[in-house]
Amino acid sequence: MKLLYFAWLRSKIGQAEEELALPPGISDVAGLIAHLQTRGGGYADALSNLAVVKVAVNQEYVPFSHPVVPGDEVALFPPVTGG
């Protein structure tokens, strides 16, 4: 699966994107985020407050309960605000 990080998430994690094999037992966005948090460092910091993290799977906004499968493209980003 391809993970994409946008805005301040990118700077905290230290990269814009990465390829990740879907870990066994993970079936939804919430599980994927929990897995990323266990990496510690920038991942734990960037994903510590999920109220300020939005997710898209295959370019569609989704809730944390949305399923993920190998080959998905998952984008994590802060909420978009008008201006």
Phi and psi in degrees as GROMACS dihedral restraints (atoms count N, CA, C in turn):
[ dihedral_restraints ]
;  ai    aj    ak    al  type     phi  dphi    fc
    3     4     5     6     1  -107.4    20    10
    4     5     6     7     1   128.0    20    10
    6     7     8     9     1  -107.9    20    10
    7     8     9    10     1   133.6    20    10
    9    10    11    12     1  -120.4    20    10
   10    11    12    13     1   134.1    20    10
   12    13    14    15     1  -118.3    20    10
   13    14    15    16     1   132.8    20    10
   15    16    17    18     1  -121.2    20    10
   16    17    18    19     1   154.9    20    10
   18    19    20    21     1    55.2    20    10
   19    20    21    22     1  -135.0    20    10
   21    22    23    24     1   -65.6    20    10
   22    23    24    25     1   -22.6    20    10
   24    25    26    27     1   -61.3    20    10
   25    26    27    28     1   -41.1    20    10
   27    28    29    30     1   -58.7    20    10
   28    29    30    31     1   -45.5    20    10
   30    31    32    33     1   -70.3    20    10
   31    32    33    34     1   -35.6    20    10
   33    34    35    36     1   -71.1    20    10
   34    35    36    37     1   -37.6    20    10
   36    37    38    39     1   -80.8    20    10
   37    38    39    40     1   -28.0    20    10
   39    40    41    42     1    91.5    20    10
   40    41    42    43     1    12.3    20    10
   42    43    44    45     1  -159.5    20    10
   43    44    45    46     1   158.3    20    10
   45    46    47    48     1   -88.8    20    10
   46    47    48    49     1   -28.9    20    10
   48    49    50    51     1  -159.3    20    10
   49    50    51    52     1   163.8    20    10
   51    52    53    54     1  -158.5    20    10
   52    53    54    55     1   156.8    20    10
   54    55    56    57     1   -97.6    20    10
   55    56    57    58     1   137.1    20    10
   57    58    59    60     1  -141.0    20    10
   58    59    60    61     1   129.2    20    10
   60    61    62    63     1   -72.9    20    10
   61    62    63    64     1   132.0    20    10
   63    64    65    66     1   -61.6    20    10
   64    65    66    67     1   117.2    20    10
   66    67    68    69     1   -62.5    20    10
   67    68    69    70     1   145.6    20    10
   69    70    71    72     1   -56.6    20    10
   70    71    72    73     1   140.3    20    10
   72    73    74    75     1    87.0    20    10
   73    74    75    76     1    -7.1    20    10
   75    76    77    78     1   -95.9    20    10
   76    77    78    79     1   125.5    20    10
   78    79    80    81     1  -126.5    20    10
   79    80    81    82     1    -7.1    20    10
   81    82    83    84     1  -143.3    20    10
   82    83    84    85     1   173.4    20    10
   84    85    86    87     1   -60.0    20    10
   85    86    87    88     1   -41.3    20    10
   87    88    89    90     1   -58.5    20    10
   88    89    90    91     1   -42.7    20    10
   90    91    92    93     1   -66.4    20    10
   91    92    93    94     1   -37.8    20    10
   93    94    95    96     1   -64.4    20    10
   94    95    96    97     1   -45.2    20    10
   96    97    98    99     1   -64.0    20    10
   97    98    99   100     1   -41.7    20    10
   99   100   101   102     1   -59.8    20    10
  100   101   102   103     1   -40.6    20    10
  102   103   104   105     1   -62.2    20    10
  103   104   105   106     1   -45.6    20    10
  105   106   107   108     1   -62.4    20    10
  106   107   108   109     1   -38.5    20    10
  108   109   110   111     1   -60.7    20    10
  109   110   111   112     1   -32.6    20    10
  111   112   113   114     1   -69.3    20    10
  112   113   114   115     1   -13.3    20    10
  114   115   116   117     1   -69.5    20    10
  115   116   117   118     1   -17.8    20    10
  117   118   119   120     1    74.4    20    10
  118   119   120   121     1  -163.2    20    10
  120   121   122   123     1    49.8    20    10
  121   122   123   124     1  -132.6    20    10
  123   124   125   126     1   -61.5    20    10
  124   125   126   127     1   -32.3    20    10
  126   127   128   129     1   -64.3    20    10
  127   128   129   130     1   -48.7    20    10
  129   130   131   132     1   -61.9    20    10
  130   131   132   133     1   -41.3    20    10
  132   133   134   135     1   -67.0    20    10
  133   134   135   136     1   -49.5    20    10
  135   136   137   138     1   -64.5    20    10
  136   137   138   139     1   -32.3    20    10
  138   139   140   141     1  -106.9    20    10
  139   140   141   142     1    17.9    20    10
  141   142   143   144     1   -74.8    20    10
  142   143   144   145     1   -28.6    20    10
  144   145   146   147     1  -120.3    20    10
  145   146   147   148     1    94.0    20    10
  147   148   149   150     1   -72.0    20    10
  148   149   150   151     1    -8.6    20    10
  150   151   152   153     1   -67.5    20    10
  151   152   153   154     1   -19.6    20    10
  153   154   155   156     1  -112.9    20    10
  154   155   156   157     1    21.8    20    10
  156   157   158   159     1  -124.4    20    10
  157   158   159   160     1   129.2    20    10
  159   160   161   162     1  -114.4    20    10
  160   161   162   163     1   157.6    20    10
  162   163   164   165     1  -134.8    20    10
  163   164   165   166     1   142.9    20    10
  165   166   167   168     1  -128.0    20    10
  166   167   168   169     1   136.9    20    10
  168   169   170   171     1  -115.6    20    10
  169   170   171   172     1   122.5    20    10
  171   172   173   174     1    52.6    20    10
  172   173   174   175     1    44.0    20    10
  174   175   176   177     1    67.1    20    10
  175   176   177   178     1    25.0    20    10
  177   178   179   180     1  -125.6    20    10
  178   179   180   181     1   124.6    20    10
  180   181   182   183     1   -57.6    20    10
  181   182   183   184     1   134.4    20    10
  183   184   185   186     1  -140.7    20    10
  184   185   186   187     1   157.7    20    10
  186   187   188   189     1   -79.5    20    10
  187   188   189   190     1   167.9    20    10
  189   190   191   192     1   -63.6    20    10
  190   191   192   193     1   -19.1    20    10
  192   193   194   195     1   -82.7    20    10
  193   194   195   196     1    -3.0    20    10
  195   196   197   198     1   -65.4    20    10
  196   197   198   199     1   137.2    20    10
  198   199   200   201     1   -68.6    20    10
  199   200   201   202     1   151.1    20    10
  201   202   203   204     1  -127.2    20    10
  202   203   204   205     1   146.7    20    10
  204   205   206   207     1  -137.5    20    10
  205   206   207   208     1   160.4    20    10
  207   208   209   210     1   -53.6    20    10
  208   209   210   211     1   139.9    20    10
  210   211   212   213     1    94.7    20    10
  211   212   213   214     1   -11.5    20    10
  213   214   215   216     1   -67.1    20    10
  214   215   216   217     1   154.2    20    10
  216   217   218   219     1  -108.1    20    10
  217   218   219   220     1   120.1    20    10
  219   220   221   222     1  -116.1    20    10
  220   221   222   223     1   122.3    20    10
  222   223   224   225     1  -109.2    20    10
  223   224   225   226     1   132.8    20    10
  225   226   227   228     1  -117.7    20    10
  226   227   228   229     1   132.4    20    10
  228   229   230   231     1  -157.9    20    10
  229   230   231   232     1   161.6    20    10
  231   232   233   234     1   -74.3    20    10
  232   233   234   235     1   161.4    20    10
  234   235   236   237     1   -57.4    20    10
  235   236   237   238     1   144.8    20    10
  237   238   239   240     1   -89.0    20    10
  238   239   240   241     1   130.6    20    10
  240   241   242   243     1  -116.2    20    10
  241   242   243   244     1   149.5    20    10
  243   244   245   246     1   -76.2    20    10
  244   245   246   247     1   167.2    20    10
